[in-house]
């Protein structure tokens, strides 16, 4: 059977994917090392907020295989995949669970990080909006979710290795080049410049909102009481 090349992953999807990979790795390193790197940990978190918001928007009006409706794992799709009858492209029904799981957990990480503190050198940009007790609880959740994130990342990498060595299907190459060799299927459509600009604006607005730059400046501390000179 002859094969053809189809456009699978558009450029914005690929840039998001590898950008998120780099940011997650950098956030893990900076978070583990701590110290002065916590300032960068917070900055990377804001960038991840923008990336996730962009991907959520792109999942609604991006190109064909980037849209959530295209690969949402319905029971019928899962059954067809388990029976070997699924013939789609992009994220398969089981892989879709990994995508939504990773997006959801990364979103939880950055949201809790915005309100967290470490009692030493880091305070989330929105921590002043909540009580100290709630901030401490969210900090604990932030640490717990990081362990779950490690597990999901490990499973994600294991799945990539399984497809490469067992099913002889390279999942990484299309995410780099955007193209896939296949015997059937059509190239992705949609996700033009207007859609990209709209998703980019949504991502930028989300990062700005998460930064707390819109919050009013805290009042200056009261002047120190003068010590009587006697």
C-alpha positions in Angstrom: 0.0 0.0 0.0 1.4 3.4 -1.0 1.9 6.0 1.6 1.6 9.8 1.5 2.8 12.6 3.7 0.2 14.6 5.7 0.5 17.7 7.7 -0.2 16.5 11.3 1.0 19.0 13.8 0.9 22.8 13.1 3.7 25.1 14.1 1.9 26.7 17.1 1.2 23.2 18.6 4.8 22.1 18.2 6.2 25.4 19.7 3.8 25.0 22.6 4.8 21.4 23.1 8.6 21.9 23.2 8.2 25.2 25.0 6.3 23.5 27.8 8.9 20.7 27.9 11.7 23.2 28.5 9.7 25.2 31.0 8.7 22.1 33.0 12.3 20.9 33.1 13.5 24.4 34.1 10.8 24.7 36.8 11.7 21.3 38.3 15.4 22.1 38.4 14.9 25.6 39.9 12.3 24.3 42.4 14.6 21.5 43.6 17.7 23.7 43.9 15.8 26.6 45.5 17.7 29.6 46.9 18.1 32.4 44.4 16.6 30.3 41.7 13.2 30.6 43.3 12.8 33.9 41.6 13.3 32.2 38.2 11.0 29.5 39.4 8.2 32.0 39.7 9.0 33.6 36.3 8.9 30.2 34.6 5.6 29.5 36.3 4.1 32.7 34.7 5.4 31.5 31.3 3.7 28.2 31.8 0.4 29.9 32.7 0.6 31.7 29.3 1.5 28.5 27.5 -1.4 26.5 29.1 -3.9 29.3 28.4 -2.6 29.4 24.8 -3.1 25.7 24.4 -6.6 25.7 25.8 -7.5 28.4 23.3 -5.7 26.6 20.5 -7.6 23.5 21.4 -10.8 25.2 20.4 -9.9 27.0 17.2 -6.5 25.6 16.2 -5.9 23.2 13.2 -7.7 19.9 12.9 -5.5 17.5 15.0 -4.8 20.2 17.7 -8.5 20.6 18.5 -9.7 18.9 21.7 -12.9 17.8 19.9 -10.8 15.9 17.4 -9.1 13.6 20.0 -11.4 13.7 23.0 -11.4 10.1 24.3 -15.1 9.1 24.1 -16.0 5.5 25.2 -16.7 4.6 21.5 -13.2 5.8 20.5 -11.5 3.9 23.4 -13.4 0.7 22.5 -12.4 1.0 18.8 -8.8 1.6 19.8 -8.6 -1.4 22.1 -10.1 -3.6 19.4 -7.5 -2.3 16.9 -10.2 -0.6 14.8 -9.2 3.1 15.5 -7.8 4.6 12.3 -7.4 8.3 13.3 -4.3 10.4 13.4 -2.8 12.6 16.1 -3.4 11.7 19.7 -5.0 8.2 20.0 -7.8 7.7 22.6 -5.5 6.4 25.3 -2.9 9.1 24.5 -5.6 11.7 24.9 -6.0 10.8 28.5 -2.3 11.5 29.0 -2.6 14.9 27.2 -5.6 16.0 29.3 -4.0 14.6 32.5 -0.7 16.5 31.9 -2.5 19.7 31.0 -4.7 19.5 34.0 -1.9 18.7 36.4 0.4 21.4 35.0 -2.5 23.9 35.3 -3.0 22.8 39.0 0.7 23.2 39.6 0.9 26.8 38.3 -2.4 27.8 39.9 -1.4 26.6 43.4 2.1 28.2 42.8 0.6 31.6 42.3 -0.7 31.6 45.9 2.0 29.6 47.6 5.0 30.6 49.7 8.1 28.9 51.1 8.5 30.9 54.3 12.0 31.9 53.2 12.5 33.5 49.8 9.4 33.0 47.7 5.9 34.3 47.8 3.5 33.7 44.9 2.4 36.8 43.0 -1.2 36.4 44.1 -0.5 35.1 47.7 -1.6 38.4 49.2 -5.2 37.8 47.9 -5.7 34.9 50.4 -5.1 34.1 54.0 -1.7 32.8 55.2 -3.3 29.6 56.3 -4.9 29.0 52.8 -1.5 29.9 51.2 0.2 27.2 53.3 -2.4 24.6 52.3 -2.0 25.4 48.6 1.8 25.2 49.1 1.4 21.7 50.4 -0.8 20.8 47.4 1.8 22.3 45.1 4.4 20.0 46.5 2.1 17.0 46.4 1.0 17.6 42.8 4.7 17.8 41.7 5.1 14.2 42.7 2.1 13.2 40.6 3.5 15.2 37.8 6.7 13.2 37.9 4.7 10.0 37.6 2.7 11.3 34.6 5.9 12.4 32.9 7.4 9.0 33.4 4.3 7.3 32.0 4.3 9.7 29.0 8.0 8.9 28.2 7.4 5.2 28.7 4.5 5.3 26.2 6.7 7.1 23.6 9.4 4.4 24.1 6.7 1.6 23.8 5.4 3.0 20.5 9.0 3.4 19.2 10.3 -0.1 20.1 7.1 -2.2 20.0 4.8 -0.6 17.5 7.6 0.8 15.4 5.9 4.2 15.4 7.9 7.3 16.0 5.7 9.8 17.9 8.5 12.4 18.3 9.4 13.0 14.7 6.0 14.4 13.7 6.1 16.7 16.7 9.4 18.1 15.4 8.7 18.3 11.7 4.9 18.5 11.7 4.6 15.8 9.0 3.7 12.1 9.1 3.9 9.3 6.6 0.7 7.4 6.4 -1.4 5.3 4.0 -4.6 7.3 4.7 -5.8 10.5 6.2 -5.9 14.2 5.3 -3.7 17.1 6.3 -4.7 19.3 9.1 -6.8 22.4 8.2 -7.6 25.6 10.0 -5.7 27.3 12.7 -4.7 30.3 10.6 -3.0 33.6 11.5 -6.1 35.2 13.1 -6.7 32.1 15.3 -3.0 32.1 16.3 -3.1 35.8 17.2 -6.3 35.3 19.3 -4.8 32.4 21.2 -1.6 34.3 21.7 -3.4 37.3 23.2 -5.3 35.0 25.5 -2.1 33.4 26.7 -0.5 36.9 27.2 -3.5 38.1 29.2 -3.5 35.0 31.3 0.2 35.5 32.1 -0.3 39.1 32.9 -3.3 38.3 35.2 -1.2 35.7 37.0 1.7 38.0 37.5 -0.3 40.2 39.9 1.0 43.3 38.1 -2.5 44.7 38.2 -2.7 44.7 42.0 -2.4 48.0 43.8 0.9 48.7 45.4 0.9 47.9 49.1 0.8 50.9 51.5 4.2 52.0 52.8 5.1 50.9 56.3 4.4 53.4 59.0 7.4 55.6 60.1 9.4 54.3 62.9 8.6 55.8 66.3 11.2 58.4 67.4 13.2 57.4 70.5 13.1 60.2 73.1 16.5 61.8 73.5 16.7 61.6 77.2 
